[in-house]
Amino acid sequence: MSDLKASFEKAVAESKELPEKPDNQTLLKIYGLYKQATEGDNGGKRPGFTDMVGRMKFDAWAALKGKGADEAMQEYIDLIESLK
């Protein structure tokens, strides 16, 4: 396993133990970076207007379209480190 992947998995575990819950915008950024790092570009259909949370999550992930997995992993790691 690469050092980046190991650091990413460590950051994922640490994200569940942050000293305080991040604001919603930060949580959406964490979600989007995680999905981009693990699944790549969002190819799904945007949820309907009645699913506001689903739409916000979809948009956070879709905004990262084209970003490589390694870059998304590094940004995720850096973001979690900044929240500790």
PDB file of N, CA, C and O in Angstrom:
ATOM      1  N   MET A   1       0.854  -1.189   0.000  1.00  0.00           N
ATOM      2  CA  MET A   1       0.000   0.000   0.000  1.00  0.00           C
ATOM      3  C   MET A   1       0.891   1.241   0.000  1.00  0.00           C
ATOM      4  O   MET A   1       1.886   1.299   0.723  1.00  0.00           O
ATOM      5  N   SER A   2       0.535   2.213  -0.799  1.00  0.00           N
ATOM      6  CA  SER A   2       1.340   3.425  -0.880  1.00  0.00           C
ATOM      7  C   SER A   2       1.214   4.258   0.397  1.00  0.00           C
ATOM      8  O   SER A   2       0.258   4.125   1.160  1.00  0.00           O
ATOM      9  N   ASP A   3       2.199   5.107   0.600  1.00  0.00           N
ATOM     10  CA  ASP A   3       2.177   5.986   1.766  1.00  0.00           C
ATOM     11  C   ASP A   3       0.955   6.904   1.737  1.00  0.00           C
ATOM     12  O   ASP A   3       0.341   7.167   2.771  1.00  0.00           O
ATOM     13  N   LEU A   4       0.609   7.390   0.539  1.00  0.00           N
ATOM     14  CA  LEU A   4      -0.540   8.288   0.404  1.00  0.00           C
ATOM     15  C   LEU A   4      -1.828   7.567   0.801  1.00  0.00           C
ATOM     16  O   LEU A   4      -2.656   8.123   1.523  1.00  0.00           O
ATOM     17  N   LYS A   5      -1.994   6.343   0.336  1.00  0.00           N
ATOM     18  CA  LYS A   5      -3.208   5.572   0.664  1.00  0.00           C
ATOM     19  C   LYS A   5      -3.282   5.307   2.171  1.00  0.00           C
ATOM     20  O   LYS A   5      -4.350   5.411   2.773  1.00  0.00           O
ATOM     21  N   ALA A   6      -2.147   4.967   2.767  1.00  0.00           N
ATOM     22  CA  ALA A   6      -2.110   4.715   4.213  1.00  0.00           C
ATOM     23  C   ALA A   6      -2.434   5.996   4.985  1.00  0.00           C
ATOM     24  O   ALA A   6      -3.173   5.959   5.969  1.00  0.00           O
ATOM     25  N   SER A   7      -1.886   7.118   4.542  1.00  0.00           N
ATOM     26  CA  SER A   7      -2.169   8.400   5.195  1.00  0.00           C
ATOM     27  C   SER A   7      -3.634   8.781   5.034  1.00  0.00           C
ATOM     28  O   SER A   7      -4.249   9.328   5.949  1.00  0.00           O
ATOM     29  N   PHE A   8      -4.186   8.486   3.857  1.00  0.00           N
ATOM     30  CA  PHE A   8      -5.596   8.773   3.593  1.00  0.00           C
ATOM     31  C   PHE A   8      -6.490   7.959   4.536  1.00  0.00           C
ATOM     32  O   PHE A   8      -7.419   8.494   5.141  1.00  0.00           O
ATOM     33  N   GLU A   9      -6.199   6.673   4.653  1.00  0.00           N
ATOM     34  CA  GLU A   9      -7.013   5.823   5.528  1.00  0.00           C
ATOM     35  C   GLU A   9      -6.894   6.253   6.992  1.00  0.00           C
ATOM     36  O   GLU A   9      -7.857   6.161   7.754  1.00  0.00           O
ATOM     37  N   LYS A  10      -5.717   6.718   7.373  1.00  0.00           N
ATOM     38  CA  LYS A  10      -5.527   7.230   8.733  1.00  0.00           C
ATOM     39  C   LYS A  10      -6.369   8.500   8.927  1.00  0.00           C
ATOM     40  O   LYS A  10      -7.011   8.672   9.963  1.00  0.00           O
ATOM     41  N   ALA A  11      -6.360   9.381   7.926  1.00  0.00           N
ATOM     42  CA  ALA A  11      -7.146  10.616   8.001  1.00  0.00           C
ATOM     43  C   ALA A  11      -8.642  10.320   8.062  1.00  0.00           C
ATOM     44  O   ALA A  11      -9.380  11.012   8.764  1.00  0.00           O
ATOM     45  N   VAL A  12      -9.096   9.301   7.336  1.00  0.00           N
ATOM     46  CA  VAL A  12     -10.509   8.907   7.375  1.00  0.00           C
ATOM     47  C   VAL A  12     -10.881   8.495   8.796  1.00  0.00           C
ATOM     48  O   VAL A  12     -11.925   8.894   9.313  1.00  0.00           O
ATOM     49  N   ALA A  13     -10.023   7.694   9.423  1.00  0.00           N
ATOM     50  CA  ALA A  13     -10.283   7.274  10.807  1.00  0.00           C
ATOM     51  C   ALA A  13     -10.270   8.480  11.747  1.00  0.00           C
ATOM     52  O   ALA A  13     -11.109   8.586  12.641  1.00  0.00           O
ATOM     53  N   GLU A  14      -9.323   9.378  11.541  1.00  0.00           N
ATOM     54  CA  GLU A  14      -9.220  10.569  12.398  1.00  0.00           C
ATOM     55  C   GLU A  14     -10.396  11.518  12.205  1.00  0.00           C
ATOM     56  O   GLU A  14     -10.752  12.262  13.119  1.00  0.00           O
ATOM     57  N   SER A  15     -10.999  11.496  11.022  1.00  0.00           N
ATOM     58  CA  SER A  15     -12.126  12.402  10.753  1.00  0.00           C
ATOM     59  C   SER A  15     -13.315  12.089  11.657  1.00  0.00           C
ATOM     60  O   SER A  15     -14.161  12.950  11.901  1.00  0.00           O
ATOM     61  N   LYS A  16     -13.374  10.865  12.146  1.00  0.00           N
ATOM     62  CA  LYS A  16     -14.475  10.457  13.024  1.00  0.00           C
ATOM     63  C   LYS A  16     -14.210  10.828  14.482  1.00  0.00           C
ATOM     64  O   LYS A  16     -15.081  10.658  15.335  1.00  0.00           O
ATOM     65  N   GLU A  17     -13.003  11.337  14.769  1.00  0.00           N
ATOM     66  CA  GLU A  17     -12.627  11.658  16.143  1.00  0.00           C
ATOM     67  C   GLU A  17     -12.148  13.105  16.288  1.00  0.00           C
ATOM     68  O   GLU A  17     -11.323  13.400  17.153  1.00  0.00           O
ATOM     69  N   LEU A  18     -12.655  13.993  15.457  1.00  0.00           N
ATOM     70  CA  LEU A  18     -12.262  15.402  15.542  1.00  0.00           C
ATOM     71  C   LEU A  18     -12.749  15.996  16.864  1.00  0.00           C
ATOM     72  O   LEU A  18     -13.787  15.590  17.385  1.00  0.00           O
ATOM     73  N   PRO A  19     -11.992  16.964  17.407  1.00  0.00           N
ATOM     74  CA  PRO A  19     -12.378  17.548  18.692  1.00  0.00           C
ATOM     75  C   PRO A  19     -13.751  18.234  18.667  1.00  0.00           C
ATOM     76  O   PRO A  19     -14.466  18.229  19.669  1.00  0.00           O
ATOM     77  N   GLU A  20     -14.113  18.818  17.530  1.00  0.00           N
ATOM     78  CA  GLU A  20     -15.461  19.398  17.407  1.00  0.00           C
ATOM     79  C   GLU A  20     -15.970  19.179  15.993  1.00  0.00           C
ATOM     80  O   GLU A  20     -15.196  19.067  15.042  1.00  0.00           O
ATOM     81  N   LYS A  21     -17.293  19.119  15.877  1.00  0.00           N
ATOM     82  CA  LYS A  21     -17.906  18.863  14.573  1.00  0.00           C
ATOM     83  C   LYS A  21     -17.703  20.072  13.660  1.00  0.00           C
ATOM     84  O   LYS A  21     -18.008  21.201  14.045  1.00  0.00           O
ATOM     85  N   PRO A  22     -17.188  19.835  12.447  1.00  0.00           N
ATOM     86  CA  PRO A  22     -17.014  20.943  11.494  1.00  0.00           C
ATOM     87  C   PRO A  22     -18.366  21.506  11.040  1.00  0.00           C
ATOM     88  O   PRO A  22     -19.403  20.858  11.183  1.00  0.00           O
ATOM     89  N   ASP A  23     -18.332  22.720  10.493  1.00  0.00           N
ATOM     90  CA  ASP A  23     -19.562  23.314   9.962  1.00  0.00           C
ATOM     91  C   ASP A  23     -20.001  22.543   8.715  1.00  0.00           C
ATOM     92  O   ASP A  23     -19.242  21.742   8.169  1.00  0.00           O
ATOM     93  N   ASN A  24     -21.218  22.792   8.278  1.00  0.00           N
ATOM     94  CA  ASN A  24     -21.797  22.032   7.167  1.00  0.00           C
ATOM     95  C   ASN A  24     -20.996  22.153   5.878  1.00  0.00           C
ATOM     96  O   ASN A  24     -20.831  21.163   5.165  1.00  0.00           O
ATOM     97  N   GLN A  25     -20.491  23.353   5.561  1.00  0.00           N
ATOM     98  CA  GLN A  25     -19.700  23.526   4.336  1.00  0.00           C
ATOM     99  C   GLN A  25     -18.453  22.661   4.369  1.00  0.00           C
ATOM    100  O   GLN A  25     -18.080  22.056   3.363  1.00  0.00           O
ATOM    101  N   THR A  26     -17.804  22.602   5.537  1.00  0.00           N
ATOM    102  CA  THR A  26     -16.600  21.780   5.679  1.00  0.00           C
ATOM    103  C   THR A  26     -16.946  20.304   5.586  1.00  0.00           C
ATOM    104  O   THR A  26     -16.213  19.530   4.970  1.00  0.00           O
ATOM    105  N   LEU A  27     -18.057  19.912   6.192  1.00  0.00           N
ATOM    106  CA  LEU A  27     -18.493  18.517   6.098  1.00  0.00           C
ATOM    107  C   LEU A  27     -18.763  18.123   4.643  1.00  0.00           C
ATOM    108  O   LEU A  27     -18.438  17.009   4.231  1.00  0.00           O
ATOM    109  N   LEU A  28     -19.351  19.024   3.873  1.00  0.00           N
ATOM    110  CA  LEU A  28     -19.608  18.747   2.461  1.00  0.00           C
ATOM    111  C   LEU A  28     -18.296  18.616   1.685  1.00  0.00           C
ATOM    112  O   LEU A  28     -18.180  17.779   0.790  1.00  0.00           O
ATOM    113  N   LYS A  29     -17.312  19.445   2.030  1.00  0.00           N
ATOM    114  CA  LYS A  29     -16.012  19.367   1.366  1.00  0.00           C
ATOM    115  C   LYS A  29     -15.338  18.035   1.704  1.00  0.00           C
ATOM    116  O   LYS A  29     -14.759  17.391   0.829  1.00  0.00           O
ATOM    117  N   ILE A  30     -15.415  17.626   2.963  1.00  0.00           N
ATOM    118  CA  ILE A  30     -14.853  16.333   3.382  1.00  0.00           C
ATOM    119  C   ILE A  30     -15.522  15.209   2.590  1.00  0.00           C
ATOM    120  O   ILE A  30     -14.850  14.318   2.072  1.00  0.00           O
ATOM    121  N   TYR A  31     -16.844  15.260   2.504  1.00  0.00           N
ATOM    122  CA  TYR A  31     -17.598  14.241   1.769  1.00  0.00           C
ATOM    123  C   TYR A  31     -17.181  14.201   0.296  1.00  0.00           C
ATOM    124  O   TYR A  31     -16.890  13.135  -0.247  1.00  0.00           O
ATOM    125  N   GLY A  32     -17.156  15.363  -0.334  1.00  0.00           N
ATOM    126  CA  GLY A  32     -16.808  15.425  -1.757  1.00  0.00           C
ATOM    127  C   GLY A  32     -15.409  14.904  -2.039  1.00  0.00           C
ATOM    128  O   GLY A  32     -15.200  14.158  -2.995  1.00  0.00           O
ATOM    129  N   LEU A  33     -14.450  15.299  -1.206  1.00  0.00           N
ATOM    130  CA  LEU A  33     -13.076  14.829  -1.393  1.00  0.00           C
ATOM    131  C   LEU A  33     -12.974  13.323  -1.184  1.00  0.00           C
ATOM    132  O   LEU A  33     -12.265  12.640  -1.922  1.00  0.00           O
ATOM    133  N   TYR A  34     -13.679  12.803  -0.183  1.00  0.00           N
ATOM    134  CA  TYR A  34     -13.664  11.365   0.066  1.00  0.00           C
ATOM    135  C   TYR A  34     -14.209  10.603  -1.144  1.00  0.00           C
ATOM    136  O   TYR A  34     -13.596   9.644  -1.613  1.00  0.00           O
ATOM    137  N   LYS A  35     -15.360  11.040  -1.638  1.00  0.00           N
ATOM    138  CA  LYS A  35     -15.988  10.353  -2.770  1.00  0.00           C
ATOM    139  C   LYS A  35     -15.106  10.444  -4.025  1.00  0.00           C
ATOM    140  O   LYS A  35     -14.973   9.470  -4.766  1.00  0.00           O
ATOM    141  N   GLN A  36     -14.512  11.612  -4.256  1.00  0.00           N
ATOM    142  CA  GLN A  36     -13.652  11.779  -5.437  1.00  0.00           C
ATOM    143  C   GLN A  36     -12.416  10.890  -5.315  1.00  0.00           C
ATOM    144  O   GLN A  36     -11.976  10.300  -6.302  1.00  0.00           O
ATOM    145  N   ALA A  37     -11.859  10.793  -4.117  1.00  0.00           N
ATOM    146  CA  ALA A  37     -10.661   9.980  -3.899  1.00  0.00           C
ATOM    147  C   ALA A  37     -10.955   8.494  -4.035  1.00  0.00           C
ATOM    148  O   ALA A  37     -10.117   7.740  -4.529  1.00  0.00           O
ATOM    149  N   THR A  38     -12.130   8.069  -3.606  1.00  0.00           N
ATOM    150  CA  THR A  38     -12.426   6.635  -3.582  1.00  0.00           C
ATOM    151  C   THR A  38     -13.195   6.139  -4.805  1.00  0.00           C
ATOM    152  O   THR A  38     -13.087   4.966  -5.166  1.00  0.00           O
ATOM    153  N   GLU A  39     -13.975   7.021  -5.452  1.00  0.00           N
ATOM    154  CA  GLU A  39     -14.816   6.569  -6.564  1.00  0.00           C
ATOM    155  C   GLU A  39     -14.577   7.310  -7.873  1.00  0.00           C
ATOM    156  O   GLU A  39     -15.047   6.867  -8.920  1.00  0.00           O
ATOM    157  N   GLY A  40     -13.857   8.426  -7.837  1.00  0.00           N
ATOM    158  CA  GLY A  40     -13.637   9.198  -9.058  1.00  0.00           C
ATOM    159  C   GLY A  40     -14.802  10.138  -9.329  1.00  0.00           C
ATOM    160  O   GLY A  40     -15.581  10.463  -8.433  1.00  0.00           O
ATOM    161  N   ASP A  41     -14.905  10.568 -10.578  1.00  0.00           N
ATOM    162  CA  ASP A  41     -15.940  11.541 -10.946  1.00  0.00           C
ATOM    163  C   ASP A  41     -17.343  11.023 -10.680  1.00  0.00           C
ATOM    164  O   ASP A  41     -17.638   9.841 -10.855  1.00  0.00           O
ATOM    165  N   ASN A  42     -18.200  11.946 -10.252  1.00  0.00           N
ATOM    166  CA  ASN A  42     -19.602  11.638  -9.976  1.00  0.00           C
ATOM    167  C   ASN A  42     -20.325  11.450 -11.300  1.00  0.00           C
ATOM    168  O   ASN A  42     -20.408  12.377 -12.107  1.00  0.00           O
ATOM    169  N   GLY A  43     -20.841  10.262 -11.519  1.00  0.00           N
ATOM    170  CA  GLY A  43     -21.547   9.990 -12.766  1.00  0.00           C
ATOM    171  C   GLY A  43     -23.028   9.769 -12.555  1.00  0.00           C
ATOM    172  O   GLY A  43     -23.746   9.405 -13.486  1.00  0.00           O
ATOM    173  N   GLY A  44     -23.487   9.988 -11.332  1.00  0.00           N
ATOM    174  CA  GLY A  44     -24.884   9.738 -11.013  1.00  0.00           C
ATOM    175  C   GLY A  44     -25.803  10.868 -11.431  1.00  0.00           C
ATOM    176  O   GLY A  44     -25.374  11.869 -12.003  1.00  0.00           O
ATOM    177  N   LYS A  45     -27.071  10.681 -11.132  1.00  0.00           N
ATOM    178  CA  LYS A  45     -28.105  11.670 -11.438  1.00  0.00           C
ATOM    179  C   LYS A  45     -28.339  12.529 -10.199  1.00  0.00           C
ATOM    180  O   LYS A  45     -28.417  12.011  -9.085  1.00  0.00           O
ATOM    181  N   ARG A  46     -28.450  13.825 -10.392  1.00  0.00           N
ATOM    182  CA  ARG A  46     -28.674  14.745  -9.279  1.00  0.00           C
ATOM    183  C   ARG A  46     -30.025  14.451  -8.639  1.00  0.00           C
ATOM    184  O   ARG A  46     -31.030  14.337  -9.342  1.00  0.00           O
ATOM    185  N   PRO A  47     -30.061  14.327  -7.297  1.00  0.00           N
ATOM    186  CA  PRO A  47     -31.335  14.064  -6.615  1.00  0.00           C
ATOM    187  C   PRO A  47     -32.356  15.183  -6.855  1.00  0.00           C
ATOM    188  O   PRO A  47     -31.990  16.315  -7.172  1.00  0.00           O
ATOM    189  N   GLY A  48     -33.616  14.852  -6.700  1.00  0.00           N
ATOM    190  CA  GLY A  48     -34.692  15.818  -6.897  1.00  0.00           C
ATOM    191  C   GLY A  48     -34.695  16.910  -5.834  1.00  0.00           C
ATOM    192  O   GLY A  48     -33.997  16.805  -4.826  1.00  0.00           O
ATOM    193  N   PHE A  49     -35.481  17.954  -6.061  1.00  0.00           N
ATOM    194  CA  PHE A  49     -35.477  19.117  -5.178  1.00  0.00           C
ATOM    195  C   PHE A  49     -35.989  18.821  -3.778  1.00  0.00           C
ATOM    196  O   PHE A  49     -35.754  19.606  -2.860  1.00  0.00           O
ATOM    197  N   THR A  50     -36.681  17.708  -3.597  1.00  0.00           N
ATOM    198  CA  THR A  50     -37.174  17.380  -2.256  1.00  0.00           C
ATOM    199  C   THR A  50     -36.077  16.771  -1.375  1.00  0.00           C
ATOM    200  O   THR A  50     -36.238  16.690  -0.157  1.00  0.00           O
ATOM    201  N   ASP A  51     -34.975  16.348  -1.978  1.00  0.00           N
ATOM    202  CA  ASP A  51     -33.849  15.763  -1.239  1.00  0.00           C
ATOM    203  C   ASP A  51     -32.724  16.798  -1.175  1.00  0.00           C
ATOM    204  O   ASP A  51     -31.737  16.702  -1.906  1.00  0.00           O
ATOM    205  N   MET A  52     -32.884  17.781  -0.297  1.00  0.00           N
ATOM    206  CA  MET A  52     -31.912  18.881  -0.228  1.00  0.00           C
ATOM    207  C   MET A  52     -30.523  18.405   0.209  1.00  0.00           C
ATOM    208  O   MET A  52     -29.516  18.848  -0.343  1.00  0.00           O
ATOM    209  N   VAL A  53     -30.465  17.516   1.188  1.00  0.00           N
ATOM    210  CA  VAL A  53     -29.173  17.014   1.658  1.00  0.00           C
ATOM    211  C   VAL A  53     -28.481  16.239   0.536  1.00  0.00           C
ATOM    212  O   VAL A  53     -27.286  16.410   0.297  1.00  0.00           O
ATOM    213  N   GLY A  54     -29.235  15.398  -0.138  1.00  0.00           N
ATOM    214  CA  GLY A  54     -28.685  14.631  -1.256  1.00  0.00           C
ATOM    215  C   GLY A  54     -28.158  15.531  -2.355  1.00  0.00           C
ATOM    216  O   GLY A  54     -27.108  15.260  -2.938  1.00  0.00           O
ATOM    217  N   ARG A  55     -28.884  16.603  -2.640  1.00  0.00           N
ATOM    218  CA  ARG A  55     -28.448  17.553  -3.672  1.00  0.00           C
ATOM    219  C   ARG A  55     -27.159  18.254  -3.267  1.00  0.00           C
ATOM    220  O   ARG A  55     -26.258  18.435  -4.086  1.00  0.00           O
ATOM    221  N   MET A  56     -27.075  18.645  -2.006  1.00  0.00           N
ATOM    222  CA  MET A  56     -25.875  19.344  -1.541  1.00  0.00           C
ATOM    223  C   MET A  56     -24.657  18.416  -1.589  1.00  0.00           C
ATOM    224  O   MET A  56     -23.568  18.837  -1.977  1.00  0.00           O
ATOM    225  N   LYS A  57     -24.844  17.160  -1.196  1.00  0.00           N
ATOM    226  CA  LYS A  57     -23.754  16.190  -1.261  1.00  0.00           C
ATOM    227  C   LYS A  57     -23.353  15.933  -2.713  1.00  0.00           C
ATOM    228  O   LYS A  57     -22.167  15.877  -3.038  1.00  0.00           O
ATOM    229  N   PHE A  58     -24.345  15.778  -3.573  1.00  0.00           N
ATOM    230  CA  PHE A  58     -24.090  15.568  -5.000  1.00  0.00           C
ATOM    231  C   PHE A  58     -23.273  16.725  -5.563  1.00  0.00           C
ATOM    232  O   PHE A  58     -22.275  16.512  -6.251  1.00  0.00           O
ATOM    233  N   ASP A  59     -23.703  17.953  -5.267  1.00  0.00           N
ATOM    234  CA  ASP A  59     -23.028  19.135  -5.794  1.00  0.00           C
ATOM    235  C   ASP A  59     -21.596  19.252  -5.268  1.00  0.00           C
ATOM    236  O   ASP A  59     -20.690  19.644  -6.004  1.00  0.00           O
ATOM    237  N   ALA A  60     -21.396  18.908  -3.981  1.00  0.00           N
ATOM    238  CA  ALA A  60     -20.047  18.980  -3.397  1.00  0.00           C
ATOM    239  C   ALA A  60     -19.108  18.007  -4.112  1.00  0.00           C
ATOM    240  O   ALA A  60     -17.944  18.328  -4.353  1.00  0.00           O
ATOM    241  N   TRP A  61     -19.606  16.837  -4.446  1.00  0.00           N
ATOM    242  CA  TRP A  61     -18.790  15.848  -5.148  1.00  0.00           C
ATOM    243  C   TRP A  61     -18.603  16.252  -6.610  1.00  0.00           C
ATOM    244  O   TRP A  61     -17.494  16.168  -7.137  1.00  0.00           O
ATOM    245  N   ALA A  62     -19.672  16.686  -7.263  1.00  0.00           N
ATOM    246  CA  ALA A  62     -19.611  17.048  -8.682  1.00  0.00           C
ATOM    247  C   ALA A  62     -18.663  18.227  -8.924  1.00  0.00           C
ATOM    248  O   ALA A  62     -18.079  18.339 -10.002  1.00  0.00           O
ATOM    249  N   ALA A  63     -18.506  19.106  -7.927  1.00  0.00           N
ATOM    250  CA  ALA A  63     -17.617  20.266  -8.068  1.00  0.00           C
ATOM    251  C   ALA A  63     -16.153  19.844  -8.213  1.00  0.00           C
ATOM    252  O   ALA A  63     -15.321  20.636  -8.655  1.00  0.00           O
ATOM    253  N   LEU A  64     -15.842  18.620  -7.848  1.00  0.00           N
ATOM    254  CA  LEU A  64     -14.462  18.124  -7.901  1.00  0.00           C
ATOM    255  C   LEU A  64     -14.181  17.305  -9.163  1.00  0.00           C
ATOM    256  O   LEU A  64     -13.137  16.661  -9.270  1.00  0.00           O
ATOM    257  N   LYS A  65     -15.104  17.332 -10.105  1.00  0.00           N
ATOM    258  CA  LYS A  65     -14.962  16.543 -11.332  1.00  0.00           C
ATOM    259  C   LYS A  65     -13.619  16.844 -12.006  1.00  0.00           C
ATOM    260  O   LYS A  65     -13.227  18.000 -12.165  1.00  0.00           O
ATOM    261  N   GLY A  66     -12.936  15.778 -12.392  1.00  0.00           N
ATOM    262  CA  GLY A  66     -11.658  15.924 -13.078  1.00  0.00           C
ATOM    263  C   GLY A  66     -10.449  15.880 -12.159  1.00  0.00           C
ATOM    264  O   GLY A  66      -9.320  15.726 -12.625  1.00  0.00           O
ATOM    265  N   LYS A  67     -10.674  16.013 -10.854  1.00  0.00           N
ATOM    266  CA  LYS A  67      -9.566  15.964  -9.897  1.00  0.00           C
ATOM    267  C   LYS A  67      -9.132  14.510  -9.739  1.00  0.00           C
ATOM    268  O   LYS A  67      -9.970  13.627  -9.555  1.00  0.00           O
ATOM    269  N   GLY A  68      -7.841  14.263  -9.809  1.00  0.00           N
ATOM    270  CA  GLY A  68      -7.312  12.911  -9.679  1.00  0.00           C
ATOM    271  C   GLY A  68      -7.467  12.374  -8.264  1.00  0.00           C
ATOM    272  O   GLY A  68      -7.573  13.140  -7.307  1.00  0.00           O
ATOM    273  N   ALA A  69      -7.479  11.052  -8.139  1.00  0.00           N
ATOM    274  CA  ALA A  69      -7.656  10.401  -6.836  1.00  0.00           C
ATOM    275  C   ALA A  69      -6.545  10.794  -5.868  1.00  0.00           C
ATOM    276  O   ALA A  69      -6.811  11.085  -4.701  1.00  0.00           O
ATOM    277  N   ASP A  70      -5.303  10.803  -6.346  1.00  0.00           N
ATOM    278  CA  ASP A  70      -4.183  11.151  -5.462  1.00  0.00           C
ATOM    279  C   ASP A  70      -4.298  12.586  -4.947  1.00  0.00           C
ATOM    280  O   ASP A  70      -4.050  12.857  -3.772  1.00  0.00           O
ATOM    281  N   GLU A  71      -4.676  13.494  -5.835  1.00  0.00           N
ATOM    282  CA  GLU A  71      -4.835  14.900  -5.440  1.00  0.00           C
ATOM    283  C   GLU A  71      -5.975  15.049  -4.425  1.00  0.00           C
ATOM    284  O   GLU A  71      -5.846  15.782  -3.444  1.00  0.00           O
ATOM    285  N   ALA A  72      -7.086  14.353  -4.666  1.00  0.00           N
ATOM    286  CA  ALA A  72      -8.219  14.403  -3.740  1.00  0.00           C
ATOM    287  C   ALA A  72      -7.840  13.813  -2.384  1.00  0.00           C
ATOM    288  O   ALA A  72      -8.228  14.343  -1.344  1.00  0.00           O
ATOM    289  N   MET A  73      -7.081  12.717  -2.396  1.00  0.00           N
ATOM    290  CA  MET A  73      -6.632  12.117  -1.135  1.00  0.00           C
ATOM    291  C   MET A  73      -5.769  13.095  -0.348  1.00  0.00           C
ATOM    292  O   MET A  73      -5.944  13.253   0.860  1.00  0.00           O
ATOM    293  N   GLN A  74      -4.833  13.754  -1.038  1.00  0.00           N
ATOM    294  CA  GLN A  74      -3.938  14.690  -0.353  1.00  0.00           C
ATOM    295  C   GLN A  74      -4.718  15.876   0.214  1.00  0.00           C
ATOM    296  O   GLN A  74      -4.448  16.312   1.333  1.00  0.00           O
ATOM    297  N   GLU A  75      -5.673  16.397  -0.539  1.00  0.00           N
ATOM    298  CA  GLU A  75      -6.488  17.508  -0.044  1.00  0.00           C
ATOM    299  C   GLU A  75      -7.333  17.069   1.157  1.00  0.00           C
ATOM    300  O   GLU A  75      -7.521  17.837   2.101  1.00  0.00           O
ATOM    301  N   TYR A  76      -7.831  15.850   1.117  1.00  0.00           N
ATOM    302  CA  TYR A  76      -8.600  15.307   2.246  1.00  0.00           C
ATOM    303  C   TYR A  76      -7.714  15.238   3.485  1.00  0.00           C
ATOM    304  O   TYR A  76      -8.110  15.682   4.562  1.00  0.00           O
ATOM    305  N   ILE A  77      -6.520  14.683   3.331  1.00  0.00           N
ATOM    306  CA  ILE A  77      -5.565  14.565   4.445  1.00  0.00           C
ATOM    307  C   ILE A  77      -5.263  15.944   5.024  1.00  0.00           C
ATOM    308  O   ILE A  77      -5.305  16.140   6.239  1.00  0.00           O
ATOM    309  N   ASP A  78      -4.959  16.900   4.141  1.00  0.00           N
ATOM    310  CA  ASP A  78      -4.629  18.267   4.592  1.00  0.00           C
ATOM    311  C   ASP A  78      -5.803  18.910   5.324  1.00  0.00           C
ATOM    312  O   ASP A  78      -5.606  19.588   6.332  1.00  0.00           O
ATOM    313  N   LEU A  79      -7.012  18.704   4.831  1.00  0.00           N
ATOM    314  CA  LEU A  79      -8.201  19.287   5.467  1.00  0.00           C
ATOM    315  C   LEU A  79      -8.413  18.701   6.857  1.00  0.00           C
ATOM    316  O   LEU A  79      -8.672  19.439   7.807  1.00  0.00           O
ATOM    317  N   ILE A  80      -8.305  17.390   6.984  1.00  0.00           N
ATOM    318  CA  ILE A  80      -8.487  16.754   8.303  1.00  0.00           C
ATOM    319  C   ILE A  80      -7.405  17.226   9.261  1.00  0.00           C
ATOM    320  O   ILE A  80      -7.686  17.487  10.430  1.00  0.00           O
ATOM    321  N   GLU A  81      -6.169  17.339   8.781  1.00  0.00           N
ATOM    322  CA  GLU A  81      -5.069  17.823   9.637  1.00  0.00           C
ATOM    323  C   GLU A  81      -5.369  19.239  10.140  1.00  0.00           C
ATOM    324  O   GLU A  81      -5.080  19.566  11.291  1.00  0.00           O
ATOM    325  N   SER A  82      -5.945  20.070   9.279  1.00  0.00           N
ATOM    326  CA  SER A  82      -6.233  21.461   9.670  1.00  0.00           C
ATOM    327  C   SER A  82      -7.361  21.552  10.695  1.00  0.00           C
ATOM    328  O   SER A  82      -7.498  22.565  11.382  1.00  0.00           O
ATOM    329  N   LEU A  83      -8.169  20.495  10.800  1.00  0.00           N
ATOM    330  CA  LEU A  83      -9.313  20.505  11.722  1.00  0.00           C
ATOM    331  C   LEU A  83      -8.980  19.923  13.104  1.00  0.00           C
ATOM    332  O   LEU A  83      -9.787  19.997  14.030  1.00  0.00           O
ATOM    333  N   LYS A  84      -7.797  19.352  13.223  1.00  0.00           N
ATOM    334  CA  LYS A  84      -7.432  18.727  14.507  1.00  0.00           C
ATOM    335  C   LYS A  84      -7.142  19.777  15.553  1.00  0.00           C
ATOM    336  O   LYS A  84      -6.819  19.441  16.692  1.00  0.00           O
TER     337      LYS A  84
END
